[in-house]
Amino acid sequence: MSGNGSIRIYFHLPNHALFLFSLTNIPNGCTISKHKFGTERTINIARYNFLNPFTLERKGITLKNRIVIPPMTERMAMEDGTVSRDELAYYQQCAGQAGMFISAVANVNPLGKGFEGELSIDDDKFIPRLSELAATMKTGGSKAIIQIFSAGRMSASSILRGKEPVSASAVAPLRMGAETPRALTEMEIIQTINDFGEATRRAIEAGFDGVEIHGANTYLIQQFFSPHSNRRTDDWGGSIENRLRFPMAVIDKVQAAVDKYASEPFIVGYRLSPEELEEPGITLDDTMQLVDALKQKPLDYLHVSQSNVWRTSIRDKQDDRIVNELIKDRVDGAFPIIVVGSLSTPDQVKKAADDYDLLAIGHEMIREPKWVSKVASGNEGSIRYSINVNELDELNIQPSFLEMIEMVSGGPKGVPLTGK
Ligand SMILES: Cc1cc2nc3c(=O)[nH]c(=O)nc-3n(C[C@H](O)[C@H](O)[C@H](O)COP(=O)(O)O)c2cc1C
């Protein structure tokens, strides 16, 4: 062992070349320097596997680490959906951390709006501020992805300023006070698909590195795939092939916009929810068929939306298989998978990284926006796992955001807050 925490090892390889390896301790792992005949190559080996770079092979885009900030609607946009200064401040504080930083969801057309304070990407007038958002999210080398959707029946006429929510069919979601939507006409379906294409063009013009198609969490794309919300008898409903038609058409339109407008490799990801509790509802078998269909598309990643990375079926309590394992087996390397749900500590993330490609950290990134740098610098002891009410301002959590966190998390435990 030589001084300052480094080790030197000399040995001969079979071809008799003399190598010297020196291992130098760094907070986040070790550096291996390989010397041969006076030349030196340094390889950084991170202590945590998730801190190593990861390449999205299809486009040859390298993410600086395997951490993803998943989409989190903060409801801090202006009334019309323009990115606000508060939002920019919030994104700034998480910037430079994750390999991939996915924005809050943005609606692709006015009827697609699902929340007050939601981002919009339904008009060119939003591009200048979206450009500021993209630039902020890209600070420090993160790839900036914008998530795009239509909320469909998960909206309300109050949010749509008097207009009825729309969906595949006129079936209300199973939640208190939900309105019955009206079924989109065939022309409106085509228009909505085109709107996803236009949203992608705007995302490219605004300087994002990619879009995530939001096919999860019960919004419009999922509503077309679901036998609960899709009771159509035309080509857009009925058989599973017909229920797949809308999601597949959206992907094709997004890809067509990428082919037409992107001058550099542009990431396209898809988010799905593997099951629904409704009867009838999306089953794991349905999801396997969705995965098969997705494998036919040139996607850069699949994002599996769940509340826990190691969750088993929510429909069949007897089934003890891990849903992400089933999906991974079915994907069979066609594209990388992002897993998400209840990852907080470096050890939990490491465990997930042993099995999956990319690891998304939601709630914990709200509590601790500097999570990655703290882990990378060996400062794990200072990671926040709860926040005090006095810290809300410092963390740029406006009251509308706090309400959203509580709504998504089923109460204040989602933060969790101390000092109340
Ligand atoms: C405040 C909040 C807003 C969210 N908004 C979105 C969203 O816009 N789009 C989406 O797909 N998921 C959204 N989610 C779900 C997260 O992306 C993530 O899947 C979920 O929080 C589980 O991960 P976690 O346990 O690490 O927080 C939201 C979650 C939270 C807490």
The ligand as an SDF file (V2000), in Angstrom:
LIG
                    3D

 31 33  0  0  0  0  0  0  0  0999 V2000
  -46.4670   15.2640   -6.7850 C   0  0  0  0  0  0  0  0  0  0  0  0
  -46.4280   14.1590   -7.7910 C   0  0  0  0  0  0  0  0  0  0  0  0
  -46.7780   14.4120   -9.1120 C   0  0  0  0  0  0  0  0  0  0  0  0
  -46.7290   13.3840  -10.0680 C   0  0  0  0  0  0  0  0  0  0  0  0
  -46.9890   13.6810  -11.3700 N   0  0  0  0  0  0  0  0  0  0  0  0
  -46.8120   12.7520  -12.3290 C   0  0  0  0  0  0  0  0  0  0  0  0
  -46.9140   13.0860  -13.7040 C   0  0  0  0  0  0  0  0  0  0  0  0
  -47.0740   14.2520  -14.0900 O   0  0  0  0  0  0  0  0  0  0  0  0
  -46.7870   12.0770  -14.6040 N   0  0  0  0  0  0  0  0  0  0  0  0
  -46.5480   10.7820  -14.2220 C   0  0  0  0  0  0  0  0  0  0  0  0
  -46.4600    9.9120  -15.0820 O   0  0  0  0  0  0  0  0  0  0  0  0
  -46.4050   10.4480  -12.9180 N   0  0  0  0  0  0  0  0  0  0  0  0
  -46.4990   11.4010  -11.9780 C   0  0  0  0  0  0  0  0  0  0  0  0
  -46.2650   11.0890  -10.6570 N   0  0  0  0  0  0  0  0  0  0  0  0
  -45.8190    9.7180  -10.2960 C   0  0  0  0  0  0  0  0  0  0  0  0
  -44.2780    9.6760  -10.2030 C   0  0  0  0  0  0  0  0  0  0  0  0
  -43.7060    9.8550  -11.4770 O   0  0  0  0  0  0  0  0  0  0  0  0
  -43.7830    8.3520   -9.6050 C   0  0  0  0  0  0  0  0  0  0  0  0
  -44.1420    7.3110  -10.4730 O   0  0  0  0  0  0  0  0  0  0  0  0
  -44.3660    8.0620   -8.2210 C   0  0  0  0  0  0  0  0  0  0  0  0
  -44.2180    9.1820   -7.3760 O   0  0  0  0  0  0  0  0  0  0  0  0
  -43.7150    6.8380   -7.5570 C   0  0  0  0  0  0  0  0  0  0  0  0
  -42.3530    7.0510   -7.3580 O   0  0  0  0  0  0  0  0  0  0  0  0
  -41.7460    7.4050   -5.8750 P   0  0  0  0  0  0  0  0  0  0  0  0
  -42.2570    6.3790   -4.9450 O   0  0  0  0  0  0  0  0  0  0  0  0
  -40.2770    7.3850   -6.0650 O   0  0  0  0  0  0  0  0  0  0  0  0
  -42.2720    8.7790   -5.5420 O   0  0  0  0  0  0  0  0  0  0  0  0
  -46.3360   12.0910   -9.6880 C   0  0  0  0  0  0  0  0  0  0  0  0
  -45.9930   11.8380   -8.3490 C   0  0  0  0  0  0  0  0  0  0  0  0
  -46.0070   12.8570   -7.4230 C   0  0  0  0  0  0  0  0  0  0  0  0
  -45.5860   12.5780   -6.0030 C   0  0  0  0  0  0  0  0  0  0  0  0
  1  2  1  0
  2  3  1  0
  2 30  2  0
  3  4  2  0
  4  5  1  0
  4 28  1  0
  5  6  2  0
  6  7  1  0
  6 13  1  0
  7  8  2  0
  7  9  1  0
  9 10  1  0
 10 11  2  0
 10 12  1  0
 12 13  2  0
 13 14  1  0
 14 15  1  0
 14 28  1  0
 15 16  1  0
 16 17  1  0
 16 18  1  0
 18 19  1  0
 18 20  1  0
 20 21  1  0
 20 22  1  0
 22 23  1  0
 23 24  1  0
 24 25  2  0
 24 26  1  0
 24 27  1  0
 28 29  2  0
 29 30  1  0
 30 31  1  0
M  END
$$$$
